[in-house]
């Protein structure tokens, strides 16, 4: 969080912050992005003030967050959320404690309120990431699905299903809004994005080993998944004493005692018969249950969201979809395990998934003593290029946004070829012009796209014909007229 403030201040000083279209974040960096986005003109101002305010908050006495008066306030707000219909979970308490650490008073700011900071394209658009997993029986390594949050939409690239951000947490069934709940304050989303407490014992054991060993296990699992070209009927052995003992220890290792719970907006949706061959689903197919549609996320009553760091400690993976046309990723990352580790793990993940990504292969000398900047690319292949800096946190400037190639933002021209690309606005929310889905989505209907990543009511460059030719990935109840 603190490092991202410093990097943004540095970009501002260099005159580069006005060139950034999109910023993505995970874990603590989401706190910084959310705090800054409360100011509609934050990128046009000196960041020294917000930085000093942050310094005051992070250095204050932390014991006050557990004072009796604060605990009583937490209890009252949690009870009110339960009365409204939100599931109770430890993550909500962690969110309130985290808010007390970062602010003197409760903030009523909400994710959808950040649209004001984007109304004229005056600030980079923030995209926040989380990971959806199972509450029990499976580790994050075995089942982890990326979930994206923006001021406009929340959804899963894997399923191509998104809802307006103000409806996240409300109850849906078969794509229809059943019970609308008041939008949560931003602190409860920050608790999800930085949720470190929903891990199970086996996740902790995995990450206690070297990350390379962790990914060796993941690759072995992927080799088994690749053999499943179509959903298969799986025959279970009759129950036995040995089987029950094994099941007991599996449950012990995979149980998440502090699992997060949010109403599942995918609940009740059913898959198209050829979903497994859908190119977008295949790209994101990375769980042991992908061949069993009745056990995937739409069959669950609740989502179980946690920090993406339990799978990949980077927030740029959802931005590598072909429709986003990423040319350059500027990756600034603080990592105790070396300047290249997370990029190498990301590259390995992309290689296994068939996602274009440049090979990350620094020389032994560079690994021992990294330079200030390293460039990785594979010309003339269409993979995005990557520039790794030896210090910093994830800050990936983006391509020309919905303001158009000749639009002006803060006095800077957007004409010509894009210079910085990454953290790209997902095309399913990209058409923010009048008539685009970002502004005209039906308020009571879950968006299930024919081509995940393409805008309904808008257009995705180079993908309109493909979208027309492809079958839907998922289906629900017919949309209700507004």
N, C-alpha and C positions, 0 to 999 in steps of 0.2 A: 504493500500500500504506500508506504513512505517513499520507496524508490520510484514508483510511478509518478508521484507528484514531482520529484526532482527531474525525471526525464521529460515530462510535459513542460516544465519550466525551461529546461534546456532547449527544447524544440521551439518554444515561444521566443526565447532570446535569439535563436538562429533564424527566426522568420519562417520556420518550417511548419509550425503548428497549423497555420492556415491552409496548408496543402493536404492535411489529413482529412479524409472523408469518414473513415470508420475506425473504431477502436474496439477490440475484443478483450475480454477479461475473464479470469477465473480466480477462485480463492480470494485472497486479500485484495487483489487489484480491483475487484468488483466494488469494494467499499469506496475506493478512491473515485471510480467512475460515477458511482451513484451520488456521492457527496458533491462532486463538481457539477453534475447535471441538474442539481437543484437551482443553479443560477442560469437563466436563459442566455446569458452572454459570457459564460465563463471563459471561453477560449479567446475572447477579445480583450480580456483584462489581464493585469499583472497577477501572476499566481503566487506572489510573495505573501499576500494576505491569507489565502486559503492554507498555504503551507505553514504559516505561523500559527494559525488556529489549530491545525492538525497537531503541531508540536505541543501546544498547550494541552490538548486532549490526551495524547498518548503518554505524556509525562506526568499527568495528574495522579493523585492517590487513587488506587484501584479499589480500596476497601469499601468506598462509598456505594459501589454497585450492589453490595450485599447487605446494605443497611436495612433495618426492619421496615422503614418506610418504602424503600425500593422493592423489597420482597412483597410487601402488601400490594404495591402497584402492579407488579408482575402477576400476582395471583388474580387480581381483579380483571386485568386485560385478558389473561388466558381463559378465565371463566366466561367472559363476554364472548370470546371467539368460539368457545364450545357451545354457548347458547345459540349463536348464530348458525352453527352447523359445521364449523371447521373441525376436522379430526384433531384430537389432542396428541401431542408428541413432544419429546424433549427438545427438538429443534426449535420450537416456538419459544421456549424458555431461553435457549442459547441466543436466539435472535434479540430478545429484549435485553439480555445482559450485554451483548455486543453493542447494542444501541447506546446503553448507558455508558459504556467505555468510550464511545466516540462522540457523544453529544451530552450536553448538560441537561437538555429537556427532550421529551419525546418529539419526534418529527412526524408530521402528517403527510409527508411527501409520498407519492405513489409512483409506480413504474410508468403508468400512462401519462402522468404529469410531465415526464421528460419530453413529451412531444413538443411542448412549448419551446424547449431549447433547440428544436430542430425545425421549427415552423418556417424559417427562412434559410435553412441550410447554413446557419451561422456557426454551428458546432459539429464536431464529428459525431456520427451516430454510434452509440454504444451497443455492443452485443455481449450478453452475459451467457455463460455456459454452465451446465450442470450435467450430472450423469444419473440416469435412471437404472435401478437394479431391482433385484428381488429381495423381499424382506427376510426370506429364509430359504434354506436348501441349496442355494447357489452362491458362489463368491462373485465379487465384482469382475474378476478375471473371466469367469464363465458367462456372466450376463451383465453387460453394461451398454446402455443406449444413450447417445448424446441428445441433450435437450437444449434448445436455444431460446433465449429471452431477449426481446428488444422492446422499446417503448410502444411498438405497434402490435407485435404478435409473439406468441409463445407456442412452440411446437417441436415435433420430431422430424428431422430430415429423413430418417429411415423410413417412416411411414407416409411422409408427405402430408401430415395433418397438423394444422395450426389453428389457433383461436386468438381473438383479440386479447391483448394483455390484460385488460380490465376484467376479463372473465376467467382468468386463471384462478383456480380454487373453487369455482362454482361447480355444480353437479350437472354432468352431461350423461345422456344415454342414447346410443345409436346416432350420435352427431347432433342431437337436439338438446337445447338448454332446458333442464328439468327444474333447477332451483338456482336462482342467481343470488350469490352472496356478495356483500360489500367487498370492494377491492381491498386487498391487504396493504398495509403500510409497507414501504420499501424495506424496512428493517427485517421483516419476515422473509423476504426474498434474499436479502443478504445472508440471513441465517442458512438458507438452502444452498446458496452458491459457495459458502465456506463451511459446509457441514462436514466436520471431521469426526463426528461422533457416531455416525451410522455404519462404521466399518464393523465387520465381524472378525472373529479370532483368526480365521484363515487368511483374510486380507492382511492382517498385521504380520502374520508369520511370513507371508510372501514378501512383503516389503522390508522385513527384517533382513532378508538376503540381499545380495547385490542386485541392482536393477537388471543387469544383463541376464542373470539367472532367472529372474522373474519373467522376462520376455522369452527366454528359452522355453519355459513352461507354456506360455501363451502360444508360441509358434507351434508347439507339439499339438496343442488343442486345435489350432487352426487347420493343421494337416488332416485331422479327423473330420473337421467340419467340411473341408473341401470335397470329401468323398460323398457327401450328401447332396447329390444333384437335384433330387426331388424329395419332398416330404415322405418319410418312410413310416410304416407301421412298426412300432417297437413292442416286442413281446417281453413281458416281465416274468421273472421266475416266481414260482409259488413262494409265499412267505415262509421263512424259516427262522430259527433262533439266531443263527449267524447273521442272517439278513437284517433282523431287528436290531442286533447289536451294532452292526455297521451303520444302519440308519440313525441310531441314537447318536453315535459319534459324529456323523455327518451333520446332523441338526445342531449339535453342540458347537461345531466348528463354523457353521455358516449362519447361525442365529444372530440377528442384529437386535440387541436389547434396546438400543436407542434409535430404532429406525424412524426415519422421517415419513410422514403420511400426508398426502394431498389428494383430493378427489381427482380421479382419473378421467380426463376429458375424452380419452379414447374408448372408454368402456362401452361395450356392446357393438362396436364396429366389427364387421366381418371382412375377410380378405377375398379378393378376386381369386378365382380358381388357379390362375397362373401367376400369383404374386411372387412365387419363388424365383421365377425367371425374369421378373421385372428388373431392368438394369440398375435402377436406383437402389432398390432393396438389396440387390446382390452386392453393390458397392459397400453398403453398411452392414452386410450380413457378417456378424462377428460374435454370435452367441450360440450356446449349445442348444437353444430351443428354437432356432429359426426355422427348422423343418417341421415344427409342431405348432401350427397357427392357433390352436385352442389353448396354448400355454403362454403365448406372447402377451405383451402389455395390454391389448384391448380386453383380455379376459380378467384383468385384475380390477378390483374396486378402487384401489388407491395406487398412486405413484409412490416410489421410494427414492427420493432424490438426494444426492450427496455430491461432495467436492469431486471435480473431474481429476484431481491429482491422484486419486486411487487407481486410475488407469493410465493416463498420460498427463503430466504436469505442464500442459500447454493448452491454450484456448483457441488455436488456429485451425484445428482439424475440421470443424464444420465448414470452414471457408474454402476448402479444397475441392468443392464440387465443380464439375466442368462448366456449368452455366454461369459460374461467377468469374471465370476468365481471369484468374489471378496471374500476374506477370512477375511480381516481386514481393517477397515477404521480408520485412525488416524485423528481425527477431532479437530483442534485447532481453537477456534473461540472467538473473542472479541464481546460481546453482552451486551448492556446496560440493557437488560431485564432478565439476568441470564445466567448461564453457560449451561443450558440444554434446553432452550426454542426452539432454532432452531432444535436441534436433536429431540425433542418431536414433533414439527410440521412436520418434515420430516417423522418420524415414523408414524404419523397419516395419512399423505398423502399416504405413502406406503401401510398402512393397507387398506385404501379405494381402492387403485388401485390393490391390490393383489400382490404387489411386496415384496418379502422376505426381512425383515429387523428386527433386534433384537428389542425387546421392551425396550423403554427408560423409566425406572421407578426408579429414584433416591428416596431415603428416604427423609422425611421432614428435617431431620438433614443435609443431604447432600445438599439439596437445599438452606438451610440457610447459610451453611458454606461449600462450595465445597472443596474437596481435590484437590491435584495437578493432579491426574489422576483417572478416573473412567472407568471401563470396563463393557460393556453390551454385553451379548451373550445369545443364546438359544441352548445349546448343547443338543443332538447331531444333531439338525436340520441343514440344509445346509445354513441358513441365514448367511450373513457376520457379523462378530463381529465388534463392535465399541469401540473405546477408546476415551473418551472425556477428554480434559484437560481444566483446569479452565481459562486459558488465551491463547492467540494466535489467529491466523487466519487460514482459511481453507488451509491445506497442507496435502494432502492425498497421501502418497507414494504408489507406484504401484508394480504390479507383474512382473515376468520375461517378457521381451518384445520381440521384433522381433529379438534380437541378439542371442536368443537360450539359453538353460539351461547351456551350458558350456562356453558361451562367456565371455569375460573379458572386463570390462569398467573401465578405469581409475585405473587399477591395482586390482580391486575388483573382486572376483570370483562370478559367477552367478550360481554355481552348487548347488545341494541340494534343499530342500523345500523353497519356498518363505517365507520371514519373514514379509515384509510390502506389503500389497495389497490394492489397491484403486486407484483412478484416472487412471484406467486401460485404455490402448489404445483400442479404439473401434475396434472390429474385422473386421468391414468393411474397416478399413484402416490398419489393423494389419499386413498383409503380405507385409512387406517392402523389403523382399528378392527379388532378380531378378525374374521377372515373376509375382510378387504379384500385386494386383490392385493399391497399393499405388504408383507404378512406371509405370505401363503399362496401366493405364486407358485411354480410348479414349479421346482426348482433346476436342472433339466437341460434346460429348454425355453425357447426364445426366445419372448417374447410378441409376437404379431402381432395387433394390435387390429382389430376390425371398424370402429370409429370411432376414429381416432387422437385421443388426449387423453382418452378415457373409460376408466374403470377396468374391467378384467375381474374379475368377482366383486364389484364395487362399483357405484356409480351415479353418473352425471354429471348434475347438475341440468339439467332441460329437454332432455336429449339421449337418453334411453332409447329413446323411440320411433324416433328417427332412427337410432340404432345398430342397432336390430332390423331396420330397413328397408333398410339399406345393405349392399352386398356387401363381402366382405373386400378389403382393399387388396393384401395379399400372402399367400402361402401357402408352407408348407414341409412337412416330413415330419410324420406324425401324432405327437402328443405321447406320450411314453413314460410309462406309469403309474408313480407313485412307489412 
